[in-house]
Amino acid sequence: MGIKVEFNPDLALRNILEFAKGKRQRAECIPQNLKAGKIYPFLKKDQRNYWLFGEIPLVETKGNQNLSRPRASIIILESIHFLKNGEVYTKGKYKVVEIFNDHKVHFDGFNKLK
């Protein structure tokens, strides 16, 4: 028996409409008025590991690895694994560094382009 862990190169959250419809918790969604410099909570199902030593993309997911282009560049400040009702979750906090409002490429793998 092994330990199931997922390594994520980005933080993929749902559209805020999922929260408005009552389908997701607020921390599972990208805030409507995302602001650079602000810190937000996140919540993901399963045990996930994130890179903590620099900026990573914040992307929107529709599920099944259907991801948007990066919506912002963020830094994960903390990531904690915990059990809830017998299931593993990962929660934490991220700080928005820069918001992207265009269709340019902003990352090359883990490297943020200048």
N, C-alpha and C positions, 0 to 999 in steps of 0.2 A: 504494500500500500504506500502511495506517495502523497505528497502534499501538493495540492493544486494551487498554483500561483501564476498570475498573469503579469507580465512586464509591459507597461504601457509607455510609448514614446510621446504621448499627448494626453490631455485630459478631455474626454469626450462626454459632454453633457447634453441633455435633451432641450428642446425648445421650451420656453417658459409657458407656452400654451398647454403643455402637458400638466403643469401644476394648476393652471386655471381650470382645467377640465376635471381636476381631482385624480388624475392618473399617476402623478409623481409627486414626491416631496419637493419643496422649493430648492433644497440643496442639490437635487438631482438635475437641475435645469440651469441654463445660462440666464443670468438676470437680464431683465428687459432693458434697463439703462446702465449697462456696463460702463464703468469709469476707470480710467487709468489711475494708478496709485491706490486704489481701494482694495480691501481684503474681503474675500467672500468664502463661505463654507462650501464644501462639496461632499457628496455622498454617492458611492458606487457599490453595487452588489458584487460579491466575491472578493477574494484576497488579491489586491493589486499593488504593484510596486511602481513608483515613479522616480524619475531622475530628479534629484534635489539640488544639483550643483549648477544650475543655470536656467535659462528660459526654455520653455516648451510651448507648443501650440495649444490653444484652447479651441476645440472644434465642436460642432454640433452633430449629434448622432440621431439617426432615425431608427437605430437598432440594426442587428445583423451586419455590423461593421460598415454601414452606409454612412460615411462621414463627409462633412462639408470641408471646404478649404478653411485654413485657420481664420478664426474670428478675432483672435487676440494672441499676444505673447504674454505668458504668465510665468510666475515662479511658484512652485509648490513650497509652502512654508512648513507644513506638517502633514503627515499621513499616518493614520492609526487604524489598525485592524481590530474588529470586535465581533462578538456573536450577538445575534438578535433572533429570538425564536428558532434557535438551532441552525441559523444560516450565517455565513461569514459576510461581513461588509467592510468597506474601507471608507473612512471619512477623513476630512482634513480641511486645510485652509490654503487658498492661493491668492497671490497678489497680482493684479493686472499691471503689466509694464507698458504695453502699447496695444491700442485697438486698431484693427485693420478694416477699412471701409472701401477696399478696392479689390481687384482680382489679380493683383501681382503675386508672385511667388515670394514668400517671406522666410521660408525655412528650406534648407537643403539637408535632409535627414535631421540630425540633432542640432545642426548649426543654423543659427539665426543669421540671415543675410542682412548686411548693413545698407 
